[in-house]
Amino acid sequence: MKYVITGGAGFIGSHLVDRLLSQNHQVIVLDNLITGNSANISQHSDNANFKFINHNVSNPITLDDEIDWVVHFASPASPVDYLQLTIETLKVNSLGTHNMLGLARAKNAKYFLASTSEVYGDPEIHPQPETYWGHVNPIGPRGVYDEAKRFAEALTMAYHNKHALDTRIVRIFNCYGPRLRIKDGRVVSNFISQALNNEPLTVYGDGSQTRSFQYISDLVEGIVRLMGTEYHEPVNIGNPQEKTVLELAHLIKDLTESKSEIIVKPLPIDDPKRRLPDITLAKKLLNWSPQKDLIAGLTETIAWYQERLVVNR
Ligand code: UDP
């Protein structure tokens, strides 16, 4: 099958590209490298099944190829990125989603949308099932991402209902692993690089806020399984192993045997207090559950960072 993957040079997109190429599918990556990295896909440059097009999918594109799947993963996704790239984030999830739905329709292809647990905002119920409508501040700083992804879901469902487009929506909870950009500002990348450099680990707020971290290989497996269903409504993919940010800081400090101290910085506005996926649906529908536990996943991620960081020890 032939897949178009937007954001295929990004963290999650590139792992999906690896997986699909390993199964002998053909892949065309559309990415403008605004937060992606060509090094994530350079290993495929000699593969005849692989093509990279440097393109911002907020602008339309015409492709001559026959396409079976349009998979829309392009978007800044780290809070630090989307708080800077505000309009780019709104555009890629609105105009970009529209362009890619149009491409799927023109090619009679299936369509897969990467959505996010951010559609739940700062949730008021725990864990968060897909049926929860969320608690989002539309005009707060995170609104540029949260509302854009909510719009992307609405547009995808409209194309499904109006044009009978064969669509899927995954809601991705916090994910980490190799290729998570060292400077993307997320908690796992910050803590690992700080710990390896023996710099202070920056805990925002009192560190009592929670996240539930899934390893990249578990997410890719969930995505591939969802593609294999006929289910059109959103499906949570995440690991319900919930940790406070402070617990995560101590864990990473221990795993890296770092001498770093842990310091406190202000909590960003609208930072969700608790995030925990309800994965009942994914378990039932996909026979999927996360396999990689946090210590094993962090150990592999730390090893990847170690190879890339200039460590001031
Ligand atoms: N965080 C932190 N220190 C950092 C970076 C993030 O304490 O150096 C916190 C952040 O305030 C949030 C959690 O870690 O509560 C997860 O943040 P991240 O940016 O990874 O993603 P989010 O889940 O908020 O989208």
Boltz pocket constraint, residues with backbone or C-beta under 6 A from the ligand:
constraints:
  - pocket:
      binder: B
      contacts: [[A, 77], [A, 78], [A, 79], [A, 80], [A, 174], [A, 185], [A, 186], [A, 187], [A, 188], [A, 190], [A, 191], [A, 202], [A, 203], [A, 204], [A, 205], [A, 209], [A, 210], [A, 211], [A, 245], [A, 267], [A, 268], [A, 271], [A, 272]]
      max_distance: 6.0
